[in-house]
Structures are given as C-alpha cells and as structure tokens.
Amino acid sequence: MQKNGTTRTLHTVKDADGAVTSRVRRTVLPSGMRIVTEQMAGTRSASIGVWVAVGSRDETPTLHGCSHFLEHLLFKGTPERTAMDISVALDAVGGEFNAFTTKEYTVYHARVLDEDLGTAVDVLGDMVTASTLTEADVEAERDVILDEIAMHDDDPDDVVHNLFALQAWGETPLGRPIAGTEASITAMTRAQIQRFYRRHYRPANMVVSVAGNVDHATVVRQVRQAFGRGGFLEGEAEPTPLSQSERARKVNPGEARTIRPQEQVNLVLGVKGLTRTDPRRYTLGVLNTALGGGTSSRMFQEVRELRGLAYSVYSFATHHADAGVVGVSVGCLPGKYDAVLETVRAELAKVAAEGLTDEEVERGKGQLKGGLVLGLEDSGSRMSRIGKAELVHDDLLTIDEVVERIEAVTTEDVATLAKELFTQPELLAVVGPAK
C-alpha cells in the first residue's frame, strides 16, 4: 500500500447537462482505515459517521453489553475535552450528533453545516481514539445503562422482539439483547471495557463516511489529523472485513412466552430468513413490503382493516452476516389473540401456496423504490448508505443499480421465495397476560 494510501472513484453521477451531481470516492489509509465520501451538489450540510466493526455478537457472556456500554462512555471525555466540551463543540454550531450499537457494528455520527465539518471530524476523531474511560465515568454511566435496560423492559414491543431473537438463536451472541442485562452490566469492570476498547477500536476495523458539500481530499486530510492522535494511525494493516455468508444459520422453531399483566398481547410469528449477502434479498424486500410494509399491505388489510383485530401490525426482515429471520409483529387485545394468530398463519400459508398478485408485487416494488429514493435526499442518509455499504457489504451499488435490481424482481421470484420461507417450521414469541 502506498505511503499516503490508495484512492479511487467509485461512482460519478451527472445530470442531463453533464454536470456532476454526485461523486463517491474511497481512500484506504496504510493503517487499514477506510474513508468514503459522497460529494452532493446543491447541499449546505455535511454528515460524518465513524463505523466500527464491533457489536454485541462479538461479546462473550461476561462482556454481554460491552459494545453498547463503550458507545456511551466515548462521549464522557478525552485528555483534550470534557464531556461538556464535546457537547458544546457541536451544539455551538447547531450540529446534531449521536451514536448507536447493533449486533454487528457501532456507529458515531454527526450532521453539521458544510463549513463546520472540520469541527465534527475533530470531535469524533478525538472521542473514538482517545477516550479516557475513567472509573468515575464508568460508574456513572453504568446507572444510566441500567435505567435504559429497565426502560426497554417496560416496552412490550422491545421485550417481544428480544424474546423472538432468543427463541431463534438461543443463548448465543445473536440471541442476546444488545444492551446487556442487569447482571452483566452490574458485574462489568472498567478494566474489561478498556481491554475491549483497545482490542476492537483499531483503524483496520473502522470506516469513516462523509456526505454532503464536501471535498474528498480535504476530508482525508481532516481525518488523518483528527484520528492521528497518539500515533493511532501508525503501522500498516489491511482493512478487516465483516464476515459474510450466503447460508443462514439455523433457527430454533417453537414458542417462547413471557407473562405480563398488561393491556395488550404482543406477538411475533416468523421463520428463518436470508443473510445480508443473499442475492434474493431484493426479492425478499419486495415480498416483505407487499406483505406487511404499509397500509395497503396484505397483513394490514386482513388483520386491521377487514377484521379489526389489531391496531399495530407489520412484517419485517432482519439480515445478519450468517443469519436472518422474517416475521410478522402484532399488538392486540388479549381476547383477540387467537383470531390474530389464526389470521396471520392463514395469510402466510396462502402466500406460500399462491404467492402474491401481480398488482401486489408492483405496488411493493413501487413502495420500495420510492422509500429508497426519498430516503436519500439528505446528507445523513447518504452518509449512512455509503458507510454501511463499505463496512457491511463491501460493495456500493449506485441508486440506479439498486432500483434496477428491485425492478428485475418478478411475481414468480416472489412466489418461489415465499413458498421456501413460509413452509418452514415457525417460531413464535408472545408477551402479555396469561390466558
């Protein structure tokens, strides 16, 4: 690898007059850090995300919740900035910043005016590479996270989806909740978190994505300076890819139930799905959208509009490197539980046997394409798209290429996939009062 890294242009989009409306460029630094930018014409904002290839599935049982704990702690201060300094730096320029943890990666992100991008890069670079993780901060944030866990435990929708994951994958990193448990967070020490931080927060594990009114070379210089503190970018390494697989791991069929004295019953009924690299994921996207992705969807019409069985009903598809699930989530009154379950099962069986109509498939494709394009009109969504593509998929398609793949899905494709998915053994998670 060259001393200054390697840079290439991934995509250039021009309008009818030949003017560049979008350009995506990628630089890989000698340390293995990847920098991806999308220059967007006509914007005055800039968004940055620091994507770290570590999430809850990388944790041992002893470290359950450590990724999320660490995400909180990186906002608490560095040798250069206190927690207040970090907040003031971006609040003073009207910026927005936050972070989130998933089962496979952690993201720190900010959105600012284009002229203030340097400030955002510097603050995030400082946080990610030089957090002090003091004992006092660990203890203070421990209580915050325990409160957050309690809050999620009070939300039946969160509880039922966690229960569904546990039923699907058992006591494995994929089956456990991202935030950890009261026991694991209470027992976790600063030394354990510090070791986890140093092990996983390395340049080769990181992608910095920036979108908006930006210049790629300028962003690379800013990232080098901000992330170069303490020799963080020294040394040479190849980028660390997330593991990929086209074969989804098995799920555990069966029923899991948690009895709670609440007004509603929340249920999730599902089956094994597809991995994130499975080429049929576009077909699944159309199927999922037509099945339960909007008010015209099959499930919404049958469960809510025609039968009045529930207020909330939707379908979903979750993809991981080596796992996936597809399901339907419903919240209903306890007296309607049996009818809801019967209706959802009947509709899934019908879709498995007959597929969807041409009209439903076309409507699903239109909704999927519209949501994709409309969702990419601001710099934050563009930053997320290129960052996730670099870290998770290692392949960035243009928006037109994604639309073409959606358009290529046929009614027969949907019917074939529906038959494969919805004839598998089901798994059911239920949270609510006892019958």
N, C-alpha and C positions, 0 to 999 in steps of 0.2 A: 504494500500500500504506500502511496506517495506520502511525503512528509506532511503536506497540508491536507491530505485526504483526497478522496475521489468525488467528483461532482458530475452529475449528468441531468439532462432534462427528461422528465418522464412524459409530460403531456403539454401540448400547446393548443389552445382553442382560440380561433379567430372568428370575428363576425363576418357578415356578408361583404363588408368593405375591406376585409383583410386586416383589420385592427385586432391586436391581441386582447382578448377578454379574460383569459385565464392562462397561467403558466405554472406547472408544478415541477419543482426541481428538488434534487436529493443529493446530499453530501454525506459521505461516511468518513468520519474522522479516524486517524490512526488508532485511537483508543477503542474504536468499535461503536462509538456513539453515532446515531443516525439523525440527521437534520433534514426535515422535509418541509418545503414551503409551497404555498399556493398564492401567487400574485393575482389579486382580483381587481379588475378595472372598476372604477366608479364607487369605491368604498372609502370611508374615512376611519374605519375601525381596524383593529388588528387583534387576533386571538392567538394565544400560545397554549400549548399543552405539553406537559412532560409525562410521557408514558413509560412506566416502569414494569418490566416483565416479571412481576411477582404478585400473587394474590392468595386468597385463602386456601386454595388447593395445594399450595407449596408448603403448608404448615404441618408440623407434627401435632399429635393430640396435645402435647404440653404447650405448644405455641399457638393453639387454636385462638384466632382473633388477633394475632400479632400484626398482620399486614394492615388491618384497619386501625389498630392502636397506634402504629407508627405513622399512619397517614395523619392522625390527629396531632401527634407530637411534633411533626415537622413545622407546624405553624407556631410553635411555642418559643422559638428564638434560636439565634446563632451567635457566634462571637461578635458579629458586626451589628446585629439587630435584635432587639427585644420583640416579644410577641406584639406589643403595641406599635413598634416601629414598622413591622411587617404590614399590619393593618393600615397604618397611616399612609405608608408609601403609595398604596393603590387607591385608598379612599380619597386621598388628596387630588388625584387626577380623575376622579369619577369612575375608576375601574371596578370591575367585578372579578372576584377570584374565589375559588373553592377547590374541592378535591373529592374523589370518590374511589372506593375499592370494590373490585369484583372478585370472582373466584379465580381469575387468571391474570389480572393486571391491576395496577393502581395508577390513577391519573391526577395530576395537579394542573389546574388551568386558570387562565385569566383572560379578560377581554378589556381592551383599553382603546383610546384614540390612537391612531397610527403614530402620532408624534411621541407618544408615551410608551411605545413598545420596549424601548431600551430599559425603562424602569421595571416593567413586568418581567423581562428576561433576567435582569439582575436579581430581583427579589426571589423569583422561583429558583434560579441557579443557586443562590445563597442557601435557601431553605433545604433544597434537595441534597446538596453536597456537604453542608456544614452544620447540621442541626446539633445542638448541644445535648439534648436528651437528659436534662438534669433530673436528679431524684425527685426534687420538688414538683417538677412539671409532670413526671410520670404519675406521681400520687394524685395530683390534681385532676389530670386527665382520666385516670382510672375511674374516678367517681362520675365524670361526665359520660364515659362509655357505659358504665353500669346503668346510668339513667337512660341512655339511648336504648340499651337492650331491653330495659323494662318498658319503654315506650313501644318498641316493636312487639313485645309480648302482649301489649294491650290492644294491638291491631289484629283482628281476626284474619284479615287478608294476608298479612305477613306471616302469621302463625300457620295458616293452612298451606301456604307455598313452601315454607320451611319444612313442614311435615311431609309434603309431597316429595321434596328433594330427599329427605331422609328415607322415605319408603323406596324411592327409585334407586338410591346408591348406598343406603345403609350408613354405618359409622365409618365413612371414608371422607377425605377432604371435600369431595364434591357434594356429599350428603349433609355436611355440617353447615350451619349458618355462618355467614361471612363475619359478623361482628364478634363471634365467640360466645361463650356462656358466662354466667356469673362466676362459676367456679374457675374457669380457665383465665379470665381477666383478673380475678382477685389474686390468683396464685402467680401471675406472670411478674418477673423481676426486670429491673432496668437492665441488668447485665444480659439477660436473654434478648431483650429488644435491641440492645446495642449490637450484639453479635449478628442478629437477623438483618439489621440495617447495613452493616458493613459487608455482609455476605451477598446481599441481593442488589443493593444500590450501587451498581458499577456502571461505567459508561457503556459497556457492551450490552447491558440489559436495558438501555434507555433509548427512546425515540423522542426528539423534540420536534413538534409540528407547529407550524405558524401559518396563518392565513389572513389575508386582508390586503391593505395597501402597503405592501412590503417589498423589499429588495432582498433577494436571496443572499448575495454576498455580504450585505450588511448584517443580516440575521446570523450568518455563520460567524462573523467577527464578534457579534454581541454574545453569542452562545459560548464561543471559545473563552472570552473574557470572564463571563459570569460563572461558568462551570469549571474554570481552570483554577479556582481557589485551592490552595493547599496541595497542588500537584494532582488534583483529581483526574485530569485528562492525560496524565503521563502514561507512558507504556503503550504497547501495541496489542491489539486483540481483534478478532473477528466478531461481528455482531452476533449475539446469541438469539437464535430464532425460537419462538414458541413451538412446542411440539405440535405436529399435525397428524391427522389420521382420517381416512375416509370410512373407517368401520367404527360405528358407535358401540361403546361398551354396553354390556347387558344392563337391564334394569330389573328390579325385583318386583314382579307383579304381586298384587294383594292389596289389602286395605289397612290404613292407619287412621285411628280416630282419637281425638282429644275432646273430652267432655268439658264444656264450659257453660256456665249459667248466663248465656247471652240471648239477645232477642232474635238473632238470626242464626241460620246454619250456613257455613261457608264450605264449599266442596270444590275439589279439583279432581277431574277424571282425565286420565291421559295414558299414553303409550310411549314406547321408545321412539325417538325421532332420528334426526340426522346430525352428523358432525358439521362443523362450520366450513369445511372444505368440500363437502359432498356436492358434486355438480348439480344435484337435484334440488339444491336449496332454493333456487328461483321458482321451481315448480311448487315447493312447499310454501314459499312466500305467497304465491297466488292462492293456493288451497287454503292457507290459514286466513288470509284476508277475506276470501269469499265465505268461509265457514263461520268466522266469528269476529271479523275485524271492523265492523261498522253497523249502523242501524239497518242497512239493507241485507246484512249477512243472514245466512241460514239459521244460525243459533239465536240471534237477536229476534228475528221474526217469529220463529217457532216458540221459543221459551217465553219471551216478554210480550211481543205484540199480539200474537194469536191466542196464547193460553193465559197470559197474565200471571205467570208463575214466579217471576223474579224481576227485580229492578236492575241488577247488575249481572250481565252475562257476556263473556268474551272468550275467544280462543287465543292460544299463544304457542310459539315455537321457540325453544331455547337451544342454542348451539354452543358446544364446547369443543376443545381440540379432539377429544376422543369419545364424546358423549353428546346426547341430545334427547329432548323429550318434546312431545306435542300434547297439548291438553286443552280442556275447557274449564273455565273457572266461573262459578255461580254463587251468588249470595241470595238466600230466600228465607221465608218464614219456615219454622220447623214443621208446620202442618203440610207444607208443600214439597218437602224434601223428596218423598218417594216419587211424586209425579215429575219433579225436575229431573231426578236421576233416570227415570224411565224414558223421559223425552230426549235427554241428551244421548243416552245409549241408542235409542231408536234412530236418531238422526245420524249418528256416527255409523251405525250399521247400514243405513240407507245410502250414505255417501260411499261407504266401502263397496257396496253392491252395485250402485248405479253411477257413481261419480257425481259431478256437478253438471248443470246445463251449460250450453254454450254462452247463454246470457250471463250466468253467474261467473263464469271464468273471465269473460270480457270485462265485467264490472270489477272483478278482483284485480285484474291487470291494470285497469284504469286507475283504481284507487291506489294501488301500489306505486305506479309511476308518478301520479300526482303528488302523493306524500313524499316521495323521494325528491322530486324537483323543488317543490315548495319548501321542503325542509332544509334546502341548501342555499337559501338566499342570504344568509348572514355569515360573517367570518367564523363565528363559533362552530357552526355545524360543518363548515368546510374544514376547519382545523381538526375536528373530531374524525371526519371521514378519512383524511389523509394519514392521520396519526394511527388510527385503528388499522387501516389497510397495511401500513408499514409494519406494525408490530404483530398484528394477529394474522393477517392474510398473506403478508409478504408479496402482495400483488395489488396494484392500484389500477382499477378499470376506470375509464372515463365515464361520465354520467351517461353519455350516449351508448356506450358499450353495455352498461347495466340495463338501460332501457331496452336495448336490442335483445338481451337475454330474457328479460321479462316478456317482451313481445313474442319471443320464439316459443313460449310455453303453450302447449295445445291442450284441448279438452281431454284428449286421450292420455297425455302425460299426467294430468291431474288425476284421472280415474285410476291409472295404474298405480300411482303413488298412494292414493287414498286406500286402495284395496290392500296394498302391502302394509301400510301403517295401522289401519283401523281393524284389521283382523288379528292383530297381536294380542296377547294377554294384557288386560288393563291393570292400571294401578289407581287407587282411589284414596284421597286424603279428605277427612271430614273434621271440622271443628264446630262445636255447637252444643246445645243442651242434650241431655240423654233423652232417648225416645220415651 
